[in-house]
Amino acid sequence: MAMPVSGRVVLLTGASSGIGKVTALELARQGCDLTIVCHTPQKAQETREEVARRSGSSKVAAMSADLTRMSETRRIAREFATTHDRMDVLLNNAGSNFPTFEKTEDGFERTMALNYFSPFVLTQRLLPLLRSSAPSRIVNVASVAHYSGRLDLAKLTDDPQMGTGGLGAYSRSKLALVLFTLELARRLDGTKVTVNCLHPGAVRTHIWTHAGGFTPLALLASLFMRSPKKGARTSIYLATSPEVASTTGKYFVDKRERTPSERARDPELARQLWDQSLRLTGQGEG
């Protein structure tokens, strides 16, 4: 029998704006024991207060972390695991698109660090808790942009082309996230921990202010995009719906399964990315 949504313990990253805030509000309204992660302490506190006030929930907590830094990602995983004895949903929502190339302290391009390496590390660190809490769910917010993504695993951090910012880096990071989702589902088979990813649609959020040289066009296009409320529907569906309680390793658009790109369905590429990511981030198997 599926666990009711009310009472589910959920960790949600990237909750301060856009689809993340809408997702937080709905999960809080449904009675989840919700912890949100925002970029700064001020944003975390402001968002927690707003979500609690608008939802009427007393079960909203907040953490702050710069998720482009793996040390910060590991810290919030450690803090969450030490303060919770159960975890029903991990929702990796945080993401952005940085227009120029810049490496983080870990040696990763910033977009790749935030959109892929951070969810990889956070998930790895919380897998023991998710396994012990099964049935549990992992939801990764990817993008249709993964269809145009390219990955050269031999040059994952230092190739000039791999390192460029903007929409190319965004597409690469989302391809990596879809590959990670499918490979993780394979490795978690039989554990009752599911993992799925989704495209939220072209959503009118602040990410379009970081579109590099495409900014004028992107800003114009944003006038015709869906609202964050509509964009959050699939995230909420995958986190809560009994219809997908046993569904795993799938890519969703508008609450329906879709076929991801051919590259995203390459099992050898997924395995190689997994091994390379473990090495680059210094993770164990969880």
KELUMTI-705473 format. One record per residue (C-alpha): residue number from 1; residue in three letters; x, y, z. Coordinates in pm, 1 decimal, padded with zeros to 6 digits, always signed. Example, Ala and Ser with C-alpha at 12.3 -4.5 7.8 and 13.67 -1.06 7.14 Angstrom:
BEGIN
(migu 1, 'ALA', (+01230.0, -00450.0, +00780.0))
(migu 2, 'SER', (+01367.0, -00106.0, +00714.0))
% end
This chain:
BEGIN
(migu 1, 'MET', (+00000.0, +00000.0, +00000.0))
(migu 2, 'ALA', (+00140.8, +00337.9, -00101.0))
(migu 3, 'MET', (+00232.2, +00577.8, +00173.6))
(migu 4, 'PRO', (+00002.0, +00883.1, +00188.8))
(migu 5, 'VAL', (+00160.1, +01206.9, +00072.1))
(migu 6, 'SER', (+00102.2, +01366.5, +00411.3))
(migu 7, 'GLY', (+00395.8, +01285.7, +00633.5))
(migu 8, 'ARG', (+00643.2, +01207.8, +00356.6))
(migu 9, 'VAL', (+00993.7, +01334.1, +00433.6))
(migu 10, 'VAL', (+01116.6, +01534.1, +00135.9))
(migu 11, 'LEU', (+01438.9, +01719.0, +00053.5))
(migu 12, 'LEU', (+01399.8, +01971.8, -00229.5))
(migu 13, 'THR', (+01687.3, +02173.2, -00377.2))
(migu 14, 'GLY', (+01652.9, +02503.7, -00560.3))
(migu 15, 'ALA', (+01335.9, +02614.9, -00384.9))
(migu 16, 'SER', (+01379.1, +02992.3, -00374.9))
(migu 17, 'SER', (+01213.4, +03071.7, -00708.9))
(migu 18, 'GLY', (+01046.3, +02935.7, -01020.3))
(migu 19, 'ILE', (+00925.0, +02577.7, -01031.5))
(migu 20, 'GLY', (+01119.4, +02500.9, -00713.8))
(migu 21, 'LYS', (+00913.8, +02742.2, -00505.2))
(migu 22, 'VAL', (+00587.2, +02624.5, -00659.9))
(migu 23, 'THR', (+00687.4, +02263.8, -00590.5))
(migu 24, 'ALA', (+00774.0, +02350.8, -00231.4))
(migu 25, 'LEU', (+00438.1, +02521.2, -00176.6))
(migu 26, 'GLU', (+00239.7, +02227.3, -00312.6))
(migu 27, 'LEU', (+00436.2, +01964.6, -00119.4))
(migu 28, 'ALA', (+00392.1, +02167.8, +00198.9))
(migu 29, 'ARG', (+00018.7, +02204.6, +00132.4))
(migu 30, 'GLN', (-00006.9, +01828.3, +00092.9))
(migu 31, 'GLY', (+00143.2, +01781.5, +00438.1))
(migu 32, 'CYS', (+00495.6, +01671.3, +00354.4))
(migu 33, 'ASP', (+00771.6, +01707.5, +00612.2))
(migu 34, 'LEU', (+00966.2, +01934.7, +00381.2))
(migu 35, 'THR', (+01325.7, +02059.5, +00388.5))
(migu 36, 'ILE', (+01419.0, +02311.5, +00121.1))
(migu 37, 'VAL', (+01767.8, +02409.0, +00006.5))
(migu 38, 'CYS', (+01839.7, +02762.2, -00116.0))
(migu 39, 'HIS', (+02159.3, +02936.4, -00224.9))
(migu 40, 'THR', (+02202.1, +03176.6, +00068.7))
(migu 41, 'PRO', (+02093.8, +03181.2, +00434.4))
(migu 42, 'GLN', (+01878.0, +03488.3, +00369.3))
(migu 43, 'LYS', (+01699.5, +03323.2, +00074.8))
(migu 44, 'ALA', (+01653.6, +03004.6, +00274.3))
(migu 45, 'GLN', (+01492.3, +03186.5, +00564.8))
(migu 46, 'GLU', (+01273.2, +03408.8, +00345.2))
(migu 47, 'THR', (+01155.8, +03114.6, +00134.7))
(migu 48, 'ARG', (+01088.3, +02895.4, +00437.7))
(migu 49, 'GLU', (+00875.6, +03166.9, +00596.5))
(migu 50, 'GLU', (+00684.2, +03230.6, +00273.3))
(migu 51, 'VAL', (+00618.7, +02861.3, +00205.9))
(migu 52, 'ALA', (+00509.7, +02800.1, +00565.8))
(migu 53, 'ARG', (+00280.5, +03103.8, +00566.8))
(migu 54, 'ARG', (+00117.0, +03038.9, +00229.1))
(migu 55, 'SER', (+00078.4, +02665.3, +00281.6))
(migu 56, 'GLY', (-00024.4, +02679.3, +00647.0))
(migu 57, 'SER', (+00230.8, +02408.7, +00721.9))
(migu 58, 'SER', (+00442.7, +02391.8, +01036.8))
(migu 59, 'LYS', (+00665.9, +02123.7, +00882.2))
(migu 60, 'VAL', (+00891.4, +02334.9, +00660.9))
(migu 61, 'ALA', (+01264.5, +02355.8, +00731.9))
(migu 62, 'ALA', (+01539.0, +02524.6, +00533.7))
(migu 63, 'MET', (+01907.5, +02481.1, +00462.1))
(migu 64, 'SER', (+02145.4, +02696.6, +00261.2))
(migu 65, 'ALA', (+02429.3, +02586.7, +00036.3))
(migu 66, 'ASP', (+02620.5, +02689.9, -00273.7))
(migu 67, 'LEU', (+02558.1, +02371.6, -00470.0))
(migu 68, 'THR', (+02827.5, +02452.5, -00725.4))
(migu 69, 'ARG', (+03065.8, +02347.6, -00446.3))
(migu 70, 'MET', (+03085.0, +01978.0, -00370.6))
(migu 71, 'SER', (+03192.5, +02046.3, -00011.1))
(migu 72, 'GLU', (+02864.2, +02232.1, +00042.3))
(migu 73, 'THR', (+02667.7, +01954.3, -00126.1))
(migu 74, 'ARG', (+02828.9, +01695.6, +00100.1))
(migu 75, 'ARG', (+02759.3, +01914.5, +00403.2))
(migu 76, 'ILE', (+02384.2, +01938.2, +00347.6))
(migu 77, 'ALA', (+02365.9, +01564.2, +00281.8))
(migu 78, 'ARG', (+02546.2, +01500.2, +00610.2))
(migu 79, 'GLU', (+02329.6, +01743.5, +00805.1))
(migu 80, 'PHE', (+02007.6, +01603.4, +00662.1))
(migu 81, 'ALA', (+02108.4, +01244.7, +00731.4))
(migu 82, 'THR', (+02202.0, +01322.9, +01091.5))
(migu 83, 'THR', (+01870.7, +01497.1, +01163.9))
(migu 84, 'HIS', (+01635.5, +01255.2, +00986.2))
(migu 85, 'ASP', (+01587.3, +00882.8, +01031.3))
(migu 86, 'ARG', (+01377.7, +00854.0, +00715.9))
(migu 87, 'MET', (+01370.1, +00998.8, +00364.9))
(migu 88, 'ASP', (+01086.4, +00939.8, +00122.3))
(migu 89, 'VAL', (+01172.0, +01177.1, -00162.8))
(migu 90, 'LEU', (+01488.3, +01347.3, -00288.1))
(migu 91, 'LEU', (+01396.0, +01608.0, -00547.5))
(migu 92, 'ASN', (+01701.9, +01742.0, -00730.6))
(migu 93, 'ASN', (+01555.1, +02059.8, -00874.7))
(migu 94, 'ALA', (+01836.8, +02316.6, -00842.9))
(migu 95, 'GLY', (+01981.0, +02424.2, -01174.8))
(migu 96, 'SER', (+02092.6, +02721.6, -01378.3))
(migu 97, 'ASN', (+02269.3, +02829.7, -01694.7))
(migu 98, 'PHE', (+02585.1, +03036.0, -01653.8))
(migu 99, 'PRO', (+02673.7, +03230.5, -01969.7))
(migu 100, 'THR', (+03052.3, +03236.4, -01937.5))
(migu 101, 'PHE', (+03311.3, +02973.3, -01861.2))
(migu 102, 'GLU', (+03432.1, +02959.2, -01503.2))
(migu 103, 'LYS', (+03568.0, +02668.2, -01302.7))
(migu 104, 'THR', (+03460.2, +02596.4, -00948.4))
(migu 105, 'GLU', (+03693.4, +02512.1, -00661.9))
(migu 106, 'ASP', (+03649.6, +02145.5, -00756.2))
(migu 107, 'GLY', (+03767.2, +02207.7, -01111.4))
(migu 108, 'PHE', (+03422.7, +02174.9, -01271.9))
(migu 109, 'GLU', (+03256.0, +02415.1, -01513.6))
(migu 110, 'ARG', (+02987.4, +02592.7, -01307.1))
(migu 111, 'THR', (+02681.6, +02480.8, -01503.8))
(migu 112, 'MET', (+02799.1, +02120.1, -01499.1))
(migu 113, 'ALA', (+02877.7, +02148.3, -01128.1))
(migu 114, 'LEU', (+02532.6, +02272.7, -01031.1))
(migu 115, 'ASN', (+02315.9, +02080.1, -01277.7))
(migu 116, 'TYR', (+02492.6, +01745.0, -01272.6))
(migu 117, 'PHE', (+02779.4, +01690.7, -01028.9))
(migu 118, 'SER', (+02589.4, +01828.4, -00729.4))
(migu 119, 'PRO', (+02283.7, +01601.8, -00779.4))
(migu 120, 'PHE', (+02520.9, +01311.5, -00837.8))
(migu 121, 'VAL', (+02704.2, +01375.1, -00509.7))
(migu 122, 'LEU', (+02391.1, +01456.4, -00308.5))
(migu 123, 'THR', (+02216.9, +01142.8, -00427.0))
(migu 124, 'GLN', (+02517.6, +00922.0, -00360.9))
(migu 125, 'ARG', (+02548.2, +01056.2, -00007.1))
(migu 126, 'LEU', (+02179.1, +01007.1, +00069.7))
(migu 127, 'LEU', (+02137.8, +00664.6, -00089.6))
(migu 128, 'PRO', (+02182.5, +00476.1, +00241.0))
(migu 129, 'LEU', (+01894.4, +00672.3, +00395.1))
(migu 130, 'LEU', (+01679.6, +00631.6, +00084.8))
(migu 131, 'ARG', (+01743.1, +00257.2, +00079.0))
(migu 132, 'SER', (+01658.2, +00213.9, +00445.4))
(migu 133, 'SER', (+01337.9, +00416.9, +00392.6))
(migu 134, 'ALA', (+01218.3, +00226.9, +00085.1))
(migu 135, 'PRO', (+00983.0, +00255.7, -00087.3))
(migu 136, 'SER', (+01134.2, +00594.4, -00168.3))
(migu 137, 'ARG', (+01182.6, +00816.2, -00471.2))
(migu 138, 'ILE', (+01447.3, +01026.0, -00643.5))
(migu 139, 'VAL', (+01329.6, +01288.0, -00892.9))
(migu 140, 'ASN', (+01577.0, +01471.6, -01118.4))
(migu 141, 'VAL', (+01472.0, +01784.9, -01305.1))
(migu 142, 'ALA', (+01637.2, +01753.1, -01645.7))
(migu 143, 'SER', (+01545.6, +01925.2, -01972.3))
(migu 144, 'VAL', (+01455.9, +01866.1, -02334.9))
(migu 145, 'ALA', (+01787.5, +02044.0, -02396.6))
(migu 146, 'HIS', (+01957.7, +01710.0, -02332.8))
(migu 147, 'TYR', (+01871.1, +01611.5, -02692.1))
(migu 148, 'SER', (+02139.0, +01848.7, -02822.0))
(migu 149, 'GLY', (+02393.5, +01763.1, -02553.4))
(migu 150, 'ARG', (+02733.3, +01605.8, -02627.6))
(migu 151, 'LEU', (+02970.0, +01439.5, -02380.6))
(migu 152, 'ASP', (+03340.1, +01364.3, -02421.8))
(migu 153, 'LEU', (+03413.5, +01174.7, -02101.6))
(migu 154, 'ALA', (+03788.2, +01185.8, -02153.4))
(migu 155, 'LYS', (+03768.4, +01564.7, -02133.0))
(migu 156, 'LEU', (+03482.6, +01607.7, -01887.8))
(migu 157, 'THR', (+03642.1, +01893.5, -01693.9))
(migu 158, 'ASP', (+03923.1, +02050.2, -01895.5))
(migu 159, 'ASP', (+03839.0, +02051.9, -02267.1))
(migu 160, 'PRO', (+03791.9, +02410.3, -02395.3))
(migu 161, 'GLN', (+03476.0, +02315.6, -02585.4))
(migu 162, 'MET', (+03337.0, +02119.1, -02292.9))
(migu 163, 'GLY', (+03423.3, +02411.0, -02070.1))
(migu 164, 'THR', (+03237.2, +02683.1, -02253.1))
(migu 165, 'GLY', (+02939.6, +02824.4, -02071.0))
(migu 166, 'GLY', (+02597.2, +02910.0, -02208.2))
(migu 167, 'LEU', (+02342.1, +02681.1, -02367.7))
(migu 168, 'GLY', (+02601.6, +02424.9, -02477.6))
(migu 169, 'ALA', (+02708.5, +02364.7, -02119.3))
(migu 170, 'TYR', (+02345.0, +02352.4, -02010.5))
(migu 171, 'SER', (+02262.6, +02084.6, -02269.1))
(migu 172, 'ARG', (+02565.6, +01876.8, -02168.0))
(migu 173, 'SER', (+02474.5, +01895.7, -01801.5))
(migu 174, 'LYS', (+02117.2, +01783.8, -01864.6))
(migu 175, 'LEU', (+02231.1, +01495.5, -02085.9))
(migu 176, 'ALA', (+02457.8, +01384.6, -01802.8))
(migu 177, 'LEU', (+02165.4, +01404.2, -01558.5))
(migu 178, 'VAL', (+01943.0, +01185.3, -01777.1))
(migu 179, 'LEU', (+02223.3, +00931.6, -01821.7))
(migu 180, 'PHE', (+02277.8, +00930.7, -01445.6))
(migu 181, 'THR', (+01907.1, +00871.8, -01385.5))
(migu 182, 'LEU', (+01892.1, +00569.6, -01614.2))
(migu 183, 'GLU', (+02213.8, +00417.1, -01479.0))
(migu 184, 'LEU', (+02109.5, +00471.9, -01117.7))
(migu 185, 'ALA', (+01775.0, +00304.8, -01186.4))
(migu 186, 'ARG', (+01960.2, +00002.7, -01321.3))
(migu 187, 'ARG', (+02179.6, -00015.1, -01010.3))
(migu 188, 'LEU', (+01882.5, +00027.1, -00774.8))
(migu 189, 'ASP', (+01674.3, -00242.0, -00939.2))
(migu 190, 'GLY', (+01494.3, -00446.9, -00674.0))
(migu 191, 'THR', (+01556.5, -00200.9, -00388.7))
(migu 192, 'LYS', (+01216.8, -00023.3, -00408.2))
(migu 193, 'VAL', (+01404.0, +00305.4, -00451.4))
(migu 194, 'THR', (+01284.6, +00457.3, -00778.6))
(migu 195, 'VAL', (+01452.5, +00730.2, -00980.1))
(migu 196, 'ASN', (+01301.8, +00924.6, -01268.2))
(migu 197, 'CYS', (+01375.1, +01247.9, -01451.2))
(migu 198, 'LEU', (+01166.3, +01504.3, -01631.8))
(migu 199, 'HIS', (+01148.5, +01800.2, -01863.0))
(migu 200, 'PRO', (+00934.4, +02069.5, -01695.6))
(migu 201, 'GLY', (+00860.0, +02244.9, -02022.3))
(migu 202, 'ALA', (+00986.6, +02581.0, -02135.4))
(migu 203, 'VAL', (+00916.5, +02765.8, -01812.8))
(migu 204, 'ARG', (+00926.8, +03140.9, -01759.8))
(migu 205, 'THR', (+01195.5, +03161.9, -01488.8))
(migu 206, 'HIS', (+01508.8, +03359.8, -01405.8))
(migu 207, 'ILE', (+01725.8, +03102.4, -01586.1))
(migu 208, 'TRP', (+01664.2, +03289.1, -01911.7))
(migu 209, 'THR', (+01849.4, +03591.6, -01776.5))
(migu 210, 'HIS', (+02162.9, +03372.7, -01787.4))
(migu 211, 'ALA', (+02136.7, +03264.9, -02149.0))
(migu 212, 'GLY', (+02458.0, +03431.6, -02258.7))
(migu 213, 'GLY', (+02461.1, +03563.0, -02612.1))
(migu 214, 'PHE', (+02108.5, +03428.1, -02661.1))
(migu 215, 'THR', (+01960.6, +03655.6, -02393.9))
(migu 216, 'PRO', (+01756.7, +03896.2, -02616.3))
(migu 217, 'LEU', (+01600.4, +03609.0, -02808.8))
(migu 218, 'ALA', (+01548.6, +03404.9, -02493.6))
(migu 219, 'LEU', (+01381.9, +03694.6, -02314.6))
(migu 220, 'LEU', (+01145.9, +03745.6, -02607.5))
(migu 221, 'ALA', (+01067.2, +03374.6, -02618.6))
(migu 222, 'SER', (+01000.8, +03374.9, -02245.3))
(migu 223, 'LEU', (+00686.8, +03580.7, -02307.3))
(migu 224, 'PHE', (+00531.7, +03271.0, -02465.6))
(migu 225, 'MET', (+00652.2, +03019.3, -02205.7))
(migu 226, 'ARG', (+00446.1, +02834.6, -01946.2))
(migu 227, 'SER', (+00417.7, +02954.8, -01589.6))
(migu 228, 'PRO', (+00623.0, +02800.9, -01306.2))
(migu 229, 'LYS', (+00296.5, +02656.1, -01171.5))
(migu 230, 'LYS', (+00247.0, +02453.1, -01488.5))
(migu 231, 'GLY', (+00617.3, +02369.9, -01504.0))
(migu 232, 'ALA', (+00610.9, +02219.8, -01154.3))
(migu 233, 'ARG', (+00331.0, +01972.8, -01225.5))
(migu 234, 'THR', (+00550.1, +01685.5, -01340.8))
(migu 235, 'SER', (+00793.2, +01722.8, -01050.3))
(migu 236, 'ILE', (+00503.5, +01707.7, -00804.3))
(migu 237, 'TYR', (+00349.1, +01415.2, -00991.7))
(migu 238, 'LEU', (+00668.8, +01208.2, -00979.7))
(migu 239, 'ALA', (+00723.5, +01291.2, -00613.0))
(migu 240, 'THR', (+00372.7, +01207.4, -00494.0))
(migu 241, 'SER', (+00152.3, +01015.4, -00736.2))
(migu 242, 'PRO', (+00069.9, +00651.4, -00660.2))
(migu 243, 'GLU', (+00051.8, +00597.8, -01037.6))
(migu 244, 'VAL', (+00433.4, +00602.4, -01057.7))
(migu 245, 'ALA', (+00508.8, +00429.5, -00728.1))
(migu 246, 'SER', (+00692.7, +00146.2, -00902.2))
(migu 247, 'THR', (+00805.0, +00332.6, -01216.2))
(migu 248, 'THR', (+01178.8, +00384.0, -01244.1))
(migu 249, 'GLY', (+01442.4, +00478.8, -01498.5))
(migu 250, 'LYS', (+01204.2, +00687.4, -01707.8))
(migu 251, 'TYR', (+01199.7, +01033.7, -01862.6))
(migu 252, 'PHE', (+00874.1, +01231.7, -01830.1))
(migu 253, 'VAL', (+00719.5, +01531.0, -02002.7))
(migu 254, 'ASP', (+00379.2, +01663.9, -01888.9))
(migu 255, 'LYS', (+00334.3, +01367.6, -01654.7))
(migu 256, 'ARG', (+00379.2, +01116.8, -01937.0))
(migu 257, 'GLU', (+00669.4, +00890.5, -02024.4))
(migu 258, 'ARG', (+00871.5, +01005.7, -02322.8))
(migu 259, 'THR', (+01171.3, +00858.1, -02501.1))
(migu 260, 'PRO', (+01493.1, +01044.3, -02419.2))
(migu 261, 'SER', (+01763.2, +01105.7, -02678.0))
(migu 262, 'GLU', (+01956.9, +00820.1, -02832.7))
(migu 263, 'ARG', (+02272.0, +00931.4, -02650.1))
(migu 264, 'ALA', (+02083.9, +00934.6, -02319.2))
(migu 265, 'ARG', (+01985.0, +00570.5, -02379.2))
(migu 266, 'ASP', (+02342.7, +00452.2, -02440.6))
(migu 267, 'PRO', (+02412.9, +00206.4, -02153.8))
(migu 268, 'GLU', (+02788.4, +00205.0, -02210.4))
(migu 269, 'LEU', (+02805.6, +00584.4, -02203.4))
(migu 270, 'ALA', (+02597.7, +00583.2, -01884.3))
(migu 271, 'ARG', (+02831.1, +00334.5, -01715.4))
(migu 272, 'GLN', (+03139.4, +00525.9, -01821.0))
(migu 273, 'LEU', (+02990.9, +00854.3, -01699.4))
(migu 274, 'TRP', (+02908.2, +00691.2, -01364.5))
(migu 275, 'ASP', (+03263.6, +00562.7, -01318.8))
(migu 276, 'GLN', (+03418.0, +00892.0, -01426.5))
(migu 277, 'SER', (+03187.0, +01088.5, -01196.4))
(migu 278, 'LEU', (+03274.9, +00867.5, -00898.7))
(migu 279, 'ARG', (+03641.5, +00928.7, -00966.2))
(migu 280, 'LEU', (+03609.7, +01304.0, -01016.3))
(migu 281, 'THR', (+03393.8, +01359.3, -00707.6))
(migu 282, 'GLY', (+03562.7, +01104.5, -00482.2))
(migu 283, 'GLN', (+03235.5, +00927.4, -00404.1))
(migu 284, 'GLY', (+03173.8, +00575.1, -00292.4))
(migu 285, 'GLU', (+02881.4, +00372.9, -00415.1))
(migu 286, 'GLY', (+02650.4, +00512.3, -00143.8))
% end
